């Protein structure tokens, strides 16, 4: 039976059990897979290798952060030319700010999981040598 320990940090994803618990990696894989576009679920190389999945999720979120920043920075210049009213532009900027906060939190969670997966892999390699 799996027992939840105190989270590693406040950025540790709630739905992922902490390292040391049975099946923690499977909860991490599910969480990481959910961060990616659905088409990535079919790539068994990613789903069978959690470290690769975490790396790809990190890259995906970094790209999303860049895209949202560009969208936010260009709102006031580009949206009026599309006929978007000022109140809607301001609302859009607030939406992007919220999304940046969420993506930043997700990115921190992915980094923590990646570090834990790498530590777990190193520990398994050490045990295999003994």
N, C-alpha and C positions, 0 to 999 in steps of 0.2 A: 504494500500500500504506500502510496506517495504522500509525503508530508511536506507542506509548504513551510519553508523557513522564512525568517524576516528577509525582505528583499535586499538585494545588494545595495541598491540606492533607490531614490524616489523615481529615477528614470527607468528602472527595471520594469519591463512590460508586465502588467498585472496578470495576463493570461498565461505567462510563461513561469513554470515552476523554477525554483532556483537550483543551481548546480549542486550535485550531491543527492538530489532526490531521484528516485526511479523515474525513468522516462522524461527527464527534464529536457533532453535533446529533442524528443518528438514534439513537445509543446513549443520549443523554440522554432523547430522547422515549420510547424503549422503557422505560427505567428509571422515568421519571415516570408513564407510563401504567400500569405495574405497581403503582404505589402507590394507584391509584384503584380503586373497585369496577368490576367487569367491564363493567357497563352503560355506563360512560363511553367505552369503546372505540368505540362507534358514533357518537359526536359528532365529526364531522369538523372542526368549528370548533376544537375543542381539539387534535385530533391534527395539524392542518395549521399550527397556530400555536403553536410551542413555548413562547413567552412566556406565552400564555394557559394552556397546560397546566401550566406551572410554577406560575403563580399559583393555579390551582385545586388542585394537589397541596399547595401550602403551606396553603391554607385547610382542605383535608380533614384534613391532619395536625394542624393547630392544634385542630380540633374533636375529633379523636380523643384528643389530649392532655387536653383539658378533660373529655371523657367518662371517661377512665381515672382522672383525678384525683378526680372526683366519686365514681366507683365505689369507689376506694380510701378516700376520706374517710368514706364511709357504711357500709363493711363491718361495723364493730363494732356499729353501731346497728341496721342493717337485717337482716343475715344471721341473727342468732339468732332473729328473729321468723319466719324462713322454715324454722327447724329445722336450720340449718347448725351443725355442731359447731365448737368453738373451734379445734381443730387445722386444720380445713379453712379457717376464716376466716383464720388466720395464714398458711396456704399461699397463699390467694387474695391477700392483701396483698403477699406476696413476688412473686407472679406479676405483679401490677399494677406493682410497683416495677421489675421487669425490663422490662416493656412500656413504661413511661415512659422508661427509659434508651434503649431501641431507637427509640422515636418521636422522642425528642430528637435522636438521632444522625441519623435520617432527615430531620428538619426542618432540621438544619444542612446536610446534603447538598443538599436542595432549594434552600435559600437560595444556596448556592455556585453551583449550576447556573443559577438564575435570574439571578444577577449576571453570570455568563459569557454567558448568552444575550442579556441586555440589552447588554453590551459588544460582542458580536458584531453585534447589530442596528445599534448606533450606528456601528461601523466600516464596515459595509456601506453605510449611508446616506451616510457621508462619502465613500466610494469612488464612490458613484453620482453625487455632486455634482461630482466632479472631471472 
